[in-house]
Each structure stands twice: as structure tokens, then as C-alpha cells.
């Protein structure tokens, strides 16, 4: 039996009453178990670290699915907590404004400087980051490991970030598609309660075309 490794931020999670569409995919496939590598709030850089932490366990018969995070989201080294932190508690990736978290880390100029640099050079940051993803994806591709991914948002350069793996396409982007279908009410994490089967149907239809 193979394993479906699921990586992502909070869009890879649901609440207590629903089962996420990627978990449903593993169930429908019948011969593959689900491995949850999702953590809410992660940046794509932190998702890369998650991939690196288990890449040596991935073998033929396995599959990877990525709910990639916002391109504006990054991470930084927090000097007080002595660990890598996501910028999402300081910069709201949906409204594109700074927020002040309970620990007041947003008052630290060095963090603001890091975020501003990333935002000012967002394409450069993401091209360098996804170049690393692509190097790993290439090796997994040579092992015949299927890779599927979703970009929560897209822009004029997002389709040129990866040469390997299969993007799940939507008429708009995933974020807008959820809104357009009333799937985005924030009842089950970000999702409307009870829509995961419908999302699974759509995503598996896209997977069958790749």
C-alpha cells in the first residue's frame, strides 16, 4: 500500500465535522493511506522544510499533494522564540495589510524590514524558493512519484514556477473559485461545511486529465 503525503497550510485542513478533500481522495483511491503533513499558518518555505523532513521516506507507489500557501507569505527567525516563524501573524495575506499579534512581534523593526523586502521582491523570492521545490520534484518524477498541487492564488508568473508536478487548475484561482461556489464561509477552517465531497469530485476530475 502506498502513501499519499499531503502538505500545506490551513487550506489543507478542516474542522471537526468534515474530512478534507485530499483525505477523501486517498479513500477513493482505495490502495493508498493518508499522511497528514499539514500545519496551519505555514509559508511555502516552511512547507518545503516539511517535504525535506520526509523526502527520504517517499517511495514508488506513493503520491504527493500540495496545498501551497500565499506567495506573499514568508518566514523569519524570531529572536525571542529562537525559531523560524511564519509571517502570517504579522502580515495578512488576504487583505494585504499588517496586523499586530498578541506578542507584539509586529513592533520589531527587523521583522517588518524582512517582510517589506520579501514583498518588494516577491517574484524573485518565489522563483528562488520554487526552484528548490522543482529540483526535488524532478527527482521524485524520475521515481514515478505523482505530484499534484494547488496554488491558493495565482498571478502572471505563477505558472512558470514549476516544470514538474501537475497543477490542479480552476477557472480562476482556488481562492476565487471557492468564493464563486460559496465554498468559502470559514465554517470548517476556511471552507463551508459539507463541501469537501464536491471539491474532491472537481479535483479528481482534474487529476484524471493529467
C-alpha positions as MATLAB code, in Angstrom:
seq = 'XXXXXXXXXXXXXXXXXXXXXXXXXXXXXXXXXXXXXXXXXXXXXXXXXXXXXXXXXXXXXXXXXXXXXXXXXXXXXXXXXXXXXXXXXXXXXXXXXXXXXXXXXXXXXXXXXXXXXXXXXXXXXXXXXXXXXXXXXXXXXXXXXXXXXXXXXXXXXXXXXXXXXXXXXXXXXXXXXXXXXXXXXXXXXXXXXXXXXXXXXXXXXXXXXX';
ca = [
       0.000    0.000    0.000;
       1.311    3.412   -0.953;
       1.026    6.673    0.928;
      -0.497    9.999   -0.102;
       1.612   12.713    1.536;
      -0.410   15.896    1.978;
       1.498   19.161    2.536;
       0.011   22.586    3.121;
      -1.151   25.410    5.317;
      -4.637   25.857    6.811;
      -6.270   25.334    3.401;
      -5.104   21.749    3.799;
      -7.177   21.414    6.982;
     -10.819   21.362    8.062;
     -12.687   21.458   11.377;
     -14.092   18.597   13.398;
     -17.132   17.733   11.289;
     -15.670   17.464    7.774;
     -12.989   15.346    6.109;
     -10.646   17.286    3.824;
     -10.918   16.622    0.102;
      -7.341   15.285   -0.094;
      -8.142   12.773    2.652;
     -11.219   11.803    0.621;
      -9.024   11.343   -2.450;
      -6.868    8.812   -0.596;
     -10.013    6.963    0.482;
     -11.441    6.848   -3.025;
      -8.192    5.509   -4.431;
      -8.546    2.524   -2.130;
      -4.936    1.340   -2.078;
      -3.226    4.356   -0.551;
      -3.092    5.627    3.024;
      -3.141    9.279    4.018;
      -0.190   11.044    5.684;
      -1.062   14.463    7.086;
       1.872   16.889    6.785;
      -0.340   19.987    7.026;
       0.107   22.773    9.588;
      -1.974   25.928    9.656;
      -0.130   29.188    9.056;
       2.840   27.728    7.208;
       4.611   29.623    4.465;
       5.713   27.817    1.310;
       9.263   27.932    2.631;
       8.128   26.047    5.736;
       6.204   23.602    3.535;
       9.497   22.928    1.744;
      11.063   22.096    5.118;
       8.188   19.667    5.788;
       8.883   17.995    2.443;
      12.598   17.728    3.181;
      11.862   16.151    6.559;
      10.159   13.144    4.986;
      11.507   13.020    1.424;
      13.730   10.021    2.203;
      10.624    8.023    3.179;
       8.867    8.607   -0.154;
       8.964    5.612   -2.474;
       7.385    4.217   -5.614;
       3.650    3.784   -5.147;
       3.363    6.971   -3.103;
       1.788   10.263   -4.184;
       2.229   13.890   -3.101;
      -0.390   16.634   -2.872;
       0.402   20.258   -2.025;
      -1.944   22.990   -0.880;
       0.594   25.748   -1.459;
       0.261   28.901    0.641;
       0.123   32.567   -0.405;
       3.094   33.864   -2.392;
       3.200   36.910   -0.099;
       3.736   34.729    2.963;
       7.260   34.049    4.131;
       9.055   33.255    7.345;
      11.730   34.729    9.569;
      13.912   33.845   12.532;
      12.234   35.056   15.705;
      14.957   36.267   18.078;
      12.802   35.933   21.192;
      11.400   32.478   20.468;
      14.610   31.203   18.829;
      12.798   29.511   15.969;
      11.548   30.031   12.441;
       8.153   31.714   12.355;
       5.638   32.368    9.580;
       4.925   35.989    8.703;
       1.174   35.345    8.678;
       0.705   36.593   12.244;
       2.187   39.947   11.198;
       1.073   40.354    7.594;
      -2.443   39.384    6.461;
      -2.055   37.660    3.099;
      -5.713   38.075    2.184;
      -6.204   41.754    2.986;
      -2.539   42.641    2.304;
      -2.182   44.698    5.479;
      -0.052   44.458    8.601;
      -1.651   43.154   11.774;
      -0.473   43.268   15.365;
      -0.332   39.898   17.074;
      -0.677   39.338   20.813;
       3.068   39.072   21.405;
       3.662   42.433   19.672;
       6.255   40.955   17.329;
       4.971   43.348   14.674;
       6.662   46.138   16.636;
      10.083   44.677   15.872;
      11.528   46.692   13.016;
      13.733   43.846   11.845;
      10.680   41.685   11.119;
       8.922   44.470    9.249;
      12.083   45.023    7.219;
      12.199   41.330    6.307;
       8.552   41.320    5.207;
       8.936   44.552    3.235;
      11.952   43.163    1.416;
      10.060   39.999    0.551;
       7.039   41.962   -0.687;
       9.217   44.328   -2.724;
      10.978   41.388   -4.371;
       8.158   38.844   -4.296;
       8.768   37.329   -7.712;
      12.477   36.890   -7.011;
      11.756   35.316   -3.619;
       9.257   32.827   -5.034;
      11.285   31.936   -8.114;
      14.241   31.049   -5.885;
      12.026   29.119   -3.487;
      10.151   27.123   -6.122;
      13.411   26.405   -7.949;
      14.220   24.299   -4.884;
      10.824   22.603   -4.974;
      11.330   21.862   -8.662;
      14.721   20.214   -8.069;
      13.103   17.817   -5.603;
      10.040   17.306   -7.812;
      12.325   16.345  -10.701;
      13.957   13.578   -8.680;
      10.572   12.304   -7.488;
       9.297   12.449  -11.076;
      12.204   10.200  -12.116;
      10.993    7.764   -9.439;
       7.483    7.868  -10.991;
       6.014    9.581   -7.927;
       2.846   11.510   -8.949;
       2.781   15.095   -7.639;
      -0.274   17.362   -7.629;
      -0.543   20.891   -6.322;
      -2.898   23.838   -5.874;
      -1.923   27.496   -5.760;
      -4.328   29.324   -3.445;
      -3.778   32.444   -5.557;
      -2.131   32.932   -8.938;
      -0.507   35.739  -10.869;
       1.256   36.423  -14.156;
       4.346   34.378  -13.265;
       2.971   31.564  -11.093;
       2.527   29.122  -13.993;
       6.260   29.317  -14.751;
       7.435   28.387  -11.237;
       7.414   24.600  -11.637;
       8.410   22.316  -14.505;
       7.479   19.111  -12.655;
       4.273   18.116  -10.935;
       0.674   18.621  -12.030;
      -1.218   21.796  -11.194;
      -4.904   21.460  -10.360;
      -6.482   24.171  -12.494;
      -9.569   26.227  -11.705;
     -11.489   28.674  -13.920;
      -9.987   31.478  -11.808;
      -7.705   30.602   -8.915;
      -8.579   28.367   -5.966;
      -9.323   31.264   -3.606;
     -11.737   32.941   -6.053;
     -13.247   29.605   -7.122;
     -14.139   28.841   -3.507;
     -15.832   32.244   -3.220;
     -17.698   31.860   -6.516;
     -19.119   28.490   -5.438;
     -19.983   29.593   -1.898;
     -17.403   27.128   -0.552;
     -15.538   29.734    1.493;
     -17.686   30.549    4.539;
     -14.971   29.734    7.122;
     -17.216   27.184    8.881;
     -14.791   24.257    8.609;
     -11.466   26.068    8.876;
     -11.712   28.178    5.688;
     -14.353   26.057    3.996;
     -18.128   25.938    4.001;
     -19.329   22.908    5.944;
     -20.224   19.938    3.775;
     -18.448   20.937    0.535;
     -15.412   18.656    0.676;
     -17.018   15.902   -1.411;
     -17.787   18.467   -4.139;
     -14.226   19.793   -4.103;
     -12.945   16.207   -4.209;
     -15.083   15.488   -7.285;
     -13.673   18.516   -9.088;
     -10.051   17.891   -8.110;
     -10.153   14.203   -9.044;
     -11.650   15.178  -12.394;
      -8.638   17.441  -12.960;
      -6.253   14.708  -11.813;
      -7.707   12.276  -14.347;
      -6.888   14.708  -17.164;
      -3.176   14.982  -16.342;
];
